[in-house]
Amino acid sequence: MGSGPLCNLNLFKSPYFIEPCLNRITRLSLSLSLLIIFGVAVLPHFGTDLLAQTSQPSVNKNVTAPLDVADSIYSANTTKDLGSKNISLTPYQITEERASDQGFLKGVGNVTNNQTYISTHLSDELIQSTGNGTFETPDGQSIAWITSSIGRPVDGRWVFHEIILFNNTQSKSLALLNNSIGLVKSTIGNEPDYIWLLK
């Protein structure tokens, strides 16, 4: 049995050899997550060439956001924190957070978004999270989702940019989300959260 690119965990049973291998796997999976988020979420949504945007600043130019709130398919009105707990403190602090949003899904109406995130606090200014949850309608229809996100403080509040992947559902009202990929912007505090579907 050959060793893989990360390490062969069967080769050494001692925890002194396994822990560095797990740390290396964690670092490589984080790098891959960041690369995927940047490549899939950020690059396709620049309307113009990046170099063209680096010209001399002008007071007369309007700055526009790449995603318009009016184009979002979902907006969360209220968020209820359902608790958090520490999972690990080394090599980085890892936490689990649970929350429930009440929001509006275009074409469906009011929905509840139940969510759980596992967050790795890479520094005081960078958090990487993976999450899962469900959208549920008042009549009990639901669709599951998973997400990967990066969060940074902006003007004193944490802002998370995410990629979300919806599963399949037999629900007629939520079928518009089947196998959809979207972009999410979540702001901790009293700001609404938004989801835009990629076409």
GURO-107175 format. One record per residue (C-alpha): z, y, x; residue number from 1. Coordinates in steps of 0.001 Angstrom, whole numbers, plus 500000, padded with zeros to 6 digits. Example, Ala and Ser with C-alpha at 12.3 -4.5 7.8 and 13.67 -1.06 7.14 Angstrom:
// GURO-107175
+--------+--------+--------+------+
!     c3 !     c2 !     c1 ! resi !
+--------+--------+--------+------+
! 507800 ! 495500 ! 512300 !    1 !
! 507140 ! 498940 ! 513670 !    2 !
+--------+--------+--------+------+
This chain:
// GURO-107175
+--------+--------+--------+------+
!     c3 !     c2 !     c1 ! resi !
+--------+--------+--------+------+
! 500000 ! 500000 ! 500000 !    1 !
! 498840 ! 503291 ! 501616 !    2 !
! 500708 ! 506549 ! 501441 !    3 !
! 499359 ! 509291 ! 499184 !    4 !
! 498754 ! 512896 ! 500186 !    5 !
! 502280 ! 513957 ! 499215 !    6 !
! 504457 ! 511129 ! 500537 !    7 !
! 505201 ! 507472 ! 499951 !    8 !
! 508496 ! 507331 ! 498038 !    9 !
! 508755 ! 503537 ! 498445 !   10 !
! 508717 ! 503813 ! 502231 !   11 !
! 512214 ! 505247 ! 502504 !   12 !
! 514959 ! 504532 ! 499979 !   13 !
! 517411 ! 507005 ! 501482 !   14 !
! 517872 ! 510256 ! 499478 !   15 !
! 517453 ! 512173 ! 502757 !   16 !
! 513797 ! 511165 ! 502767 !   17 !
! 513144 ! 511342 ! 499000 !   18 !
! 514512 ! 514881 ! 498452 !   19 !
! 512035 ! 516575 ! 500871 !   20 !
! 509206 ! 514661 ! 499174 !   21 !
! 510274 ! 515859 ! 495731 !   22 !
! 510590 ! 519432 ! 497029 !   23 !
! 507064 ! 519187 ! 498417 !   24 !
! 505744 ! 517840 ! 495107 !   25 !
! 507457 ! 520725 ! 493263 !   26 !
! 505896 ! 523330 ! 495592 !   27 !
! 502415 ! 521808 ! 495256 !   28 !
! 502611 ! 521543 ! 491452 !   29 !
! 503732 ! 525179 ! 491273 !   30 !
! 500770 ! 526247 ! 493416 !   31 !
! 498432 ! 524274 ! 491183 !   32 !
! 499932 ! 525870 ! 488043 !   33 !
! 499439 ! 529356 ! 489467 !   34 !
! 495858 ! 528571 ! 490466 !   35 !
! 495030 ! 527186 ! 487014 !   36 !
! 496576 ! 530156 ! 485206 !   37 !
! 494763 ! 532653 ! 487404 !   38 !
! 491433 ! 530829 ! 487277 !   39 !
! 491379 ! 530060 ! 483573 !   40 !
! 493253 ! 532981 ! 482054 !   41 !
! 492592 ! 535992 ! 484190 !   42 !
! 489155 ! 535790 ! 485776 !   43 !
! 487004 ! 535107 ! 482680 !   44 !
! 488441 ! 538116 ! 480842 !   45 !
! 487429 ! 540864 ! 483206 !   46 !
! 484614 ! 542715 ! 481499 !   47 !
! 483269 ! 544193 ! 484731 !   48 !
! 483139 ! 543306 ! 488379 !   49 !
! 486515 ! 543712 ! 490112 !   50 !
! 484995 ! 545735 ! 492946 !   51 !
! 483472 ! 548162 ! 490467 !   52 !
! 486959 ! 548885 ! 489116 !   53 !
! 488295 ! 550011 ! 492491 !   54 !
! 486435 ! 553318 ! 492590 !   55 !
! 488224 ! 556633 ! 492946 !   56 !
! 490713 ! 557206 ! 490118 !   57 !
! 489759 ! 559869 ! 487614 !   58 !
! 492025 ! 561716 ! 485213 !   59 !
! 489215 ! 561731 ! 482613 !   60 !
! 488800 ! 557928 ! 482511 !   61 !
! 490483 ! 555955 ! 479722 !   62 !
! 492307 ! 552790 ! 480707 !   63 !
! 491816 ! 549963 ! 478207 !   64 !
! 493664 ! 546689 ! 477969 !   65 !
! 491543 ! 543550 ! 478430 !   66 !
! 492912 ! 542057 ! 475187 !   67 !
! 493127 ! 543995 ! 471933 !   68 !
! 496134 ! 543313 ! 469695 !   69 !
! 493806 ! 543554 ! 466667 !   70 !
! 491896 ! 540511 ! 467997 !   71 !
! 495005 ! 538321 ! 468256 !   72 !
! 495242 ! 535328 ! 465935 !   73 !
! 499044 ! 535285 ! 465933 !   74 !
! 501802 ! 537856 ! 466199 !   75 !
! 505525 ! 537103 ! 466203 !   76 !
! 507643 ! 539539 ! 464213 !   77 !
! 511129 ! 538283 ! 465079 !   78 !
! 512531 ! 535873 ! 467656 !   79 !
! 515804 ! 533991 ! 467352 !   80 !
! 517359 ! 532755 ! 470597 !   81 !
! 518576 ! 529170 ! 470081 !   82 !
! 520337 ! 528873 ! 473438 !   83 !
! 519744 ! 528141 ! 477085 !   84 !
! 521268 ! 525975 ! 479781 !   85 !
! 521071 ! 525554 ! 483535 !   86 !
! 519360 ! 522360 ! 484678 !   87 !
! 519450 ! 522889 ! 488441 !   88 !
! 520405 ! 525526 ! 490994 !   89 !
! 518578 ! 524183 ! 494075 !   90 !
! 516076 ! 524722 ! 495567 !   91 !
! 515444 ! 527180 ! 492694 !   92 !
! 517388 ! 527886 ! 489537 !   93 !
! 515833 ! 525881 ! 486684 !   94 !
! 516780 ! 526647 ! 483086 !   95 !
! 515904 ! 525392 ! 479628 !   96 !
! 515473 ! 527967 ! 476858 !   97 !
! 514965 ! 527338 ! 473148 !   98 !
! 513835 ! 529893 ! 470565 !   99 !
! 512275 ! 530204 ! 467137 !  100 !
! 509771 ! 532919 ! 466147 !  101 !
! 508845 ! 534091 ! 462673 !  102 !
! 505275 ! 535348 ! 462754 !  103 !
! 501920 ! 535724 ! 461083 !  104 !
! 498913 ! 533460 ! 461795 !  105 !
! 495552 ! 534884 ! 460653 !  106 !
! 493954 ! 532742 ! 457982 !  107 !
! 497226 ! 530928 ! 457291 !  108 !
! 500043 ! 533410 ! 456699 !  109 !
! 503688 ! 533204 ! 457707 !  110 !
! 504613 ! 530482 ! 460214 !  111 !
! 507607 ! 529459 ! 462298 !  112 !
! 507017 ! 528867 ! 466000 !  113 !
! 509721 ! 526558 ! 467427 !  114 !
! 509655 ! 526478 ! 471223 !  115 !
! 511342 ! 525021 ! 474298 !  116 !
! 510675 ! 526217 ! 477850 !  117 !
! 511664 ! 524853 ! 481253 !  118 !
! 511733 ! 527831 ! 483640 !  119 !
! 511794 ! 527868 ! 487432 !  120 !
! 513230 ! 531155 ! 488749 !  121 !
! 511243 ! 531584 ! 491963 !  122 !
! 512748 ! 534995 ! 492721 !  123 !
! 514376 ! 537937 ! 490950 !  124 !
! 510851 ! 539051 ! 490001 !  125 !
! 508956 ! 535821 ! 489257 !  126 !
! 509516 ! 532974 ! 486790 !  127 !
! 507177 ! 530012 ! 486250 !  128 !
! 507613 ! 528121 ! 482965 !  129 !
! 506201 ! 525189 ! 481071 !  130 !
! 506823 ! 524880 ! 477382 !  131 !
! 506142 ! 522964 ! 474211 !  132 !
! 506698 ! 523518 ! 470553 !  133 !
! 505258 ! 523528 ! 467050 !  134 !
! 503844 ! 525968 ! 464544 !  135 !
! 505162 ! 525136 ! 461080 !  136 !
! 504131 ! 526514 ! 457694 !  137 !
! 506655 ! 527047 ! 454860 !  138 !
! 505215 ! 523977 ! 453068 !  139 !
! 505917 ! 521678 ! 456059 !  140 !
! 502510 ! 521500 ! 457780 !  141 !
! 502664 ! 521657 ! 461580 !  142 !
! 500707 ! 521587 ! 464831 !  143 !
! 502132 ! 520943 ! 468320 !  144 !
! 501324 ! 522918 ! 471464 !  145 !
! 502050 ! 523030 ! 475210 !  146 !
! 501963 ! 526017 ! 477528 !  147 !
! 502227 ! 527146 ! 481134 !  148 !
! 503331 ! 530675 ! 481965 !  149 !
! 504197 ! 533212 ! 484633 !  150 !
! 506749 ! 535960 ! 483971 !  151 !
! 507479 ! 539203 ! 485807 !  152 !
! 509599 ! 542258 ! 485032 !  153 !
! 507546 ! 545218 ! 483772 !  154 !
! 509331 ! 548493 ! 483024 !  155 !
! 512686 ! 546710 ! 482915 !  156 !
! 511615 ! 543889 ! 480552 !  157 !
! 510331 ! 540410 ! 481314 !  158 !
! 506665 ! 539930 ! 480364 !  159 !
! 505143 ! 536433 ! 480326 !  160 !
! 501421 ! 535630 ! 480412 !  161 !
! 500646 ! 532110 ! 479263 !  162 !
! 497921 ! 529599 ! 478597 !  163 !
! 498527 ! 527604 ! 475413 !  164 !
! 496841 ! 524366 ! 474350 !  165 !
! 497086 ! 523242 ! 470736 !  166 !
! 497075 ! 519559 ! 469813 !  167 !
! 495289 ! 518047 ! 466785 !  168 !
! 496742 ! 518112 ! 463308 !  169 !
! 495800 ! 516601 ! 459960 !  170 !
! 497066 ! 519790 ! 458315 !  171 !
! 494228 ! 521557 ! 456498 !  172 !
! 495680 ! 525037 ! 456900 !  173 !
! 496388 ! 524684 ! 460651 !  174 !
! 493217 ! 522740 ! 461554 !  175 !
! 491651 ! 525994 ! 462789 !  176 !
! 493879 ! 525558 ! 465881 !  177 !
! 492840 ! 521943 ! 466653 !  178 !
! 492225 ! 521524 ! 470417 !  179 !
! 492178 ! 525314 ! 470853 !  180 !
! 493096 ! 527071 ! 474079 !  181 !
! 494622 ! 530504 ! 473918 !  182 !
! 496214 ! 533287 ! 475912 !  183 !
! 499737 ! 534425 ! 475115 !  184 !
! 501577 ! 537619 ! 475973 !  185 !
! 505334 ! 537439 ! 475387 !  186 !
! 507724 ! 540291 ! 476038 !  187 !
! 511468 ! 539674 ! 476041 !  188 !
! 513147 ! 542137 ! 473701 !  189 !
! 511957 ! 543816 ! 470525 !  190 !
! 508231 ! 543630 ! 471303 !  191 !
! 505942 ! 541301 ! 469293 !  192 !
! 504406 ! 538263 ! 471000 !  193 !
! 500647 ! 537719 ! 470635 !  194 !
! 498182 ! 534816 ! 470922 !  195 !
! 494431 ! 535200 ! 471422 !  196 !
! 492150 ! 532165 ! 471092 !  197 !
! 489498 ! 531608 ! 473757 !  198 !
! 486051 ! 531068 ! 472320 !  199 !
+--------+--------+--------+------+
